[in-house]
Amino acid sequence: MTTTNRVWRLRKRPVGELTDDVLSLEEEAIPEPGEGECLFRLNYLSLDPTNRIWMSDMDQYMPPVELGAPMRGVVCGTVVKSRNPAIKEGDIVSGLGEWADYQIGRAGFVNPLGDTGGVPVVDAFGTFAVVGPTAYFGLVDLGEPKAGETVVVSAAAGAVGSIVGQIAKIKGCRAVGLAGSDDKCRWITEELGFDAAINYKTEDVPAALKRACPDGIDIYFDNVGGDILDACLKQMNFKGRVPTCGLISQYNATGAVPGPKNYDMILMQRLKVQGFIVLDYADRYPEAIGALAGWMAEGKLKVRQDVVDGLENALQTLKKLYTGANTGKLMIRVEDV
Ligand SMILES: NC(=O)c1ccc[n+]([C@@H]2O[C@H](COP(=O)([O-])OP(=O)(O)OC[C@H]3O[C@@H](n4cnc5c(N)ncnc54)[C@H](OP(=O)(O)O)[C@@H]3O)[C@@H](O)[C@H]2O)c1
């Protein structure tokens, strides 16, 4: 085992789009686990839109990463030393950690991945750690889909959105996705089974929504906020639901972001708009993972990992999320397991 670690540290709070100086990759000594902790080697690092939020000091759902501290991330790794009786050397663990080759697994922050039921570790991590449960609880719990209803989802070829549309189909709904390229639109309709897709970059979104949702929208699963939220609000049906999952169109904003222009539709159509963070459902993760794994085994749910090699490429790769250069779940691979 090498004695040198590589750690990405937060050096500057981002303003606007991510720049190369917000993080620096530094060489340091490998830490020693204390009582109740383990040391693990990184296999996969999940790259998530919320990484940009954690780097900033905007109001958020967790404390921001401190300047100078290792960058926080959702990780999967192999245990090399353990002083935690529940975790042994060689275990694959996953949870909340750092952008670092070697790191300490603190009790309550990482847990053994356990039996993945035949699902490759990369897919189990990519799907079950964050985005699958987010899609599941946001759509099933907050969206309350009923067969025959129309579900619209934005960032539909992304990690969460691609799963939301497929769960909508499993629940007997019409699934319509908005995505930023024709290739993405083809993927979600031809391979994932969405009923319709809208390229929001080239089409007139209100007109395309009218065509794709002839009976109006019952559930709009919002991943992006902004103009797409407005267009969907305008076409919501009576007592429609809007699970507010993410607002990626405004994460790089430098000034105040205008509120939705069609806010009045919440009153007129008696809409239920509810924000959620997947961590709110931590105690119900087994339910979501059970359902997702079952659908994957039945061939009803397809997942796609967008994998880039090398921890040194983490910051450049993260930028892909904000330009739409990823399809499916974006992650860094350090070493396959
Ligand atoms: N609430 C929670 O607990 C929770 C958990 C996980 C994720 N999220 C949120 O869910 C959303 C999706 O996350 P993800 O991990 O699945 O990422 P993702 O969808 O795989 O990647 C982000 C996608 O957003 C789209 N996008 C970027 N800028 C946009 C813009 N200005 N307008 C419209 N679309 C834009 C891009 O696709 P296009 O090519 O289609 O533009 C990009 O591929 C994010 O808002 C994230 O913060 C929330």
The ligand as a Gaussian input file, in Angstrom:
#p B3LYP/6-31G(d) Opt

LIG

0 1
 N      -33.609000      16.297000      -3.405000
 C      -32.662000      15.381000      -3.363000
 O      -32.459000      14.685000      -2.371000
 C      -31.815000      15.175000      -4.582000
 C      -30.967000      14.056000      -4.711000
 C      -30.229000      13.899000      -5.903000
 C      -30.350000      14.854000      -6.913000
 N      -31.153000      15.918000      -6.720000
 C      -31.343000      16.936000      -7.766000
 O      -31.879000      16.292000      -8.897000
 C      -31.444000      16.957000     -10.074000
 C      -30.809000      15.928000     -11.006000
 O      -29.662000      15.394000     -10.346000
 P      -28.848000      14.184000     -10.967000
 O      -27.862000      13.757000      -9.964000
 O      -29.799000      13.194000     -11.508000
 O      -28.071000      14.903000     -12.145000
 P      -28.223000      14.576000     -13.696000
 O      -29.656000      14.785000     -14.063000
 O      -27.585000      13.286000     -13.994000
 O      -27.317000      15.715000     -14.343000
 C      -27.757000      17.028000     -14.362000
 C      -28.517000      17.310000     -15.667000
 O      -29.221000      18.526000     -15.516000
 C      -29.448000      19.077000     -16.791000
 N      -29.260000      20.525000     -16.717000
 C      -28.119000      21.190000     -16.398000
 N      -28.331000      22.520000     -16.441000
 C      -29.632000      22.684000     -16.815000
 C      -30.441000      23.818000     -17.051000
 N      -29.965000      25.070000     -16.917000
 N      -31.727000      23.630000     -17.420000
 C      -32.222000      22.373000     -17.569000
 N      -31.501000      21.258000     -17.360000
 C      -30.218000      21.415000     -16.982000
 C      -28.434000      18.449000     -17.754000
 O      -29.139000      17.645000     -18.690000
 P      -29.713000      18.246000     -20.071000
 O      -28.780000      17.816000     -21.146000
 O      -31.046000      17.623000     -20.162000
 O      -29.751000      19.725000     -19.918000
 C      -27.596000      17.555000     -16.852000
 O      -27.212000      16.351000     -17.490000
 C      -30.497000      18.060000      -9.630000
 O      -31.201000      19.273000      -9.541000
 C      -30.073000      17.610000      -8.251000
 O      -29.687000      18.681000      -7.419000
 C      -31.875000      16.098000      -5.589000

